[in-house]
Amino acid sequence: MPKIAIILGSSRQSNNGAGFASWLSPLLDTVLNESHSPVSDSRPFSIVLVDPTVAPHPLGPVIDGTRIPAEIRDPTLYASPAVRAWSALVSSCDAFVILTPQYNWSFPGELKNALDHLYWEWHGKPVLLVTYGGHGGSNKNIEITLPKEYISGGHRVPADGLNPEFLLQYEPAVRAAAREMQQMLLHEPVPVMQHHN
């Protein structure tokens, strides 16, 4: 069963990430596992949420500088058990949705660190970027502009599935991107990391 990971890009406690994930996950599930799709019965997709505050997501900078990740094709050679666990999770996924806020016109440092811990595990796998922020997370893929009250006010996108109305306008773009990812996964083999024993 192909597995798609939704990677939350921020570990800030008072952010909209969990709320966006509760909106995005069922939307992706509906598109990827549509009952009228000829492959949905034989190849259902599973969607998993990767929270940056929970293992195996590695928090912190890359601290083992003895070998750069591009030199490591055998995950047992990672010095850190946390990075080995992160490698196993990323290797087990067929595609990724990176759901991240845009802070100071860029993405959060913890997301950059999570990406930089690995190299080969990401190769050949489709990635959908969904960004949000006061300026729509511009210069990315799907750009969600947050209303002002969700940035500087007390409003947050709720994680209970009661989605704010402003998200409806973004659903066609998410559906189109999810269909493109589905086609990539169904028609193009996705290479996996080579494990050397």
Secondary structure in CASP SS format (residue, H / E / C, confidence):
PFRMAT SS
TARGET T0000
AUTHOR 0000-0000-0000
METHOD secondary structure of the structure
MODEL  1
M C 1.00
P C 1.00
K E 1.00
I E 1.00
A E 1.00
I E 1.00
I E 1.00
L E 1.00
G C 1.00
S C 1.00
S C 1.00
R C 1.00
Q C 1.00
S C 1.00
N C 1.00
N C 1.00
G H 1.00
A H 1.00
G H 1.00
F H 1.00
A H 1.00
S H 1.00
W H 1.00
L H 1.00
S H 1.00
P H 1.00
L H 1.00
L H 1.00
D H 1.00
T H 1.00
V H 1.00
L H 1.00
N C 1.00
E C 1.00
S C 1.00
H C 1.00
S C 1.00
P C 1.00
V C 1.00
S C 1.00
D C 1.00
S C 1.00
R C 1.00
P C 1.00
F C 1.00
S E 1.00
I E 1.00
V E 1.00
L E 1.00
V E 1.00
D C 1.00
P C 1.00
T C 1.00
V C 1.00
A C 1.00
P C 1.00
H C 1.00
P C 1.00
L C 1.00
G C 1.00
P C 1.00
V C 1.00
I C 1.00
D C 1.00
G C 1.00
T C 1.00
R C 1.00
I C 1.00
P H 1.00
A H 1.00
E H 1.00
I C 1.00
R C 1.00
D C 1.00
P H 1.00
T H 1.00
L H 1.00
Y C 1.00
A C 1.00
S C 1.00
P H 1.00
A H 1.00
V H 1.00
R H 1.00
A H 1.00
W H 1.00
S H 1.00
A H 1.00
L H 1.00
V H 1.00
S H 1.00
S H 1.00
C C 1.00
D C 1.00
A E 1.00
F E 1.00
V E 1.00
I E 1.00
L E 1.00
T E 1.00
P E 1.00
Q C 1.00
Y E 1.00
N C 1.00
W C 1.00
S E 1.00
F C 1.00
P C 1.00
G H 1.00
E H 1.00
L H 1.00
K H 1.00
N H 1.00
A H 1.00
L H 1.00
D H 1.00
H C 1.00
L C 1.00
Y C 1.00
W H 1.00
E H 1.00
W H 1.00
H C 1.00
G C 1.00
K C 1.00
P C 1.00
V E 1.00
L E 1.00
L E 1.00
V E 1.00
T E 1.00
Y E 1.00
G E 1.00
G C 1.00
H C 1.00
G C 1.00
G C 1.00
S C 1.00
N C 1.00
K C 1.00
N C 1.00
I E 1.00
E E 1.00
I E 1.00
T E 1.00
L C 1.00
P C 1.00
K H 1.00
E H 1.00
Y H 1.00
I H 1.00
S C 1.00
G C 1.00
G C 1.00
H C 1.00
R C 1.00
V C 1.00
P C 1.00
A C 1.00
D C 1.00
G C 1.00
L C 1.00
N C 1.00
P C 1.00
E H 1.00
F H 1.00
L H 1.00
L H 1.00
Q H 1.00
Y H 1.00
E H 1.00
P H 1.00
A H 1.00
V H 1.00
R H 1.00
A H 1.00
A H 1.00
A H 1.00
R H 1.00
E H 1.00
M H 1.00
Q H 1.00
Q H 1.00
M H 1.00
L H 1.00
L H 1.00
H H 1.00
E C 1.00
P C 1.00
V C 1.00
P C 1.00
V C 1.00
M C 1.00
Q C 1.00
H C 1.00
H C 1.00
N C 1.00
END
